[in-house]
């Protein structure tokens, strides 16, 4: 469910940004049209017929070209790169970002202040209230609290049983933290491959045109080479973006795992110091 929500969020942002840019472009075009009409009216009202009008038109065209938005540039290159190949790369980017956003949200929720949690557990264990310490862990979100809960639940069986329970349940929590990373890795690997496939197909099209025309001129091979280059560029950009998110997620998981291990060792020491284990 969280993955679906994240995917819908990404798609909604893409649609909203596109509508906003289109609306902004529409306002710009309306303003430019009004300015052109005012310029034409002023030129017609002038007495001197020798005054040229072409510089004003050229200046307006240059301003319109300079005001071209980044979204329009991306859309132009997307179309020039042939949507049949670029669409697959775009799907990889959208799905990869959806998995990345879902993992980042989940890991941020899973982050726990272990020092504060251990301090609350220590307060209950000093009075021998193991059940109260378990309730503290149950009311705290995150994998660290779940592991400590499993350790406290086996307190009656001794320190060795507590350590085994922590190790076993820690492996389960590790699997949950790393869920979805394999899909992100897949999109990182497949996006450049799709780009390279577009490159190969574009070059094949270019050579087919050379063979059909029988002349090696830039106009003959320009289309195929443009497809080849643009698909490769977009595939590499997609892989770079997803790789940055992937490395951030992996570092986040490593930080949570280190805190889990430190908290587990500290829990055993706290239980031993408060004589919780049965003799």
BELFEN-V939080 format. One line per field, one symbol per residue. phi: phi as a letter, one per 30 degrees, with the letter a starting at -180 (. if undefined). A space follows every 50 residues. Layout:
phi->???
//
This chain:
phi->.ddddddddddddddddddddddddddddddddddddddddddddddddd ddcddddddddddddddddddddddddddddiddcddddddddddddddd dddddddddddbddddddddddddddcidddddddddddcdjdddddddd dddcddcjdddddddddddddddddddcdjdddddddddddddddddddd dddddddddddddibcceddcdddddeddddddddddddddddddddddd dddddddddddddddddddddddchdddd
//
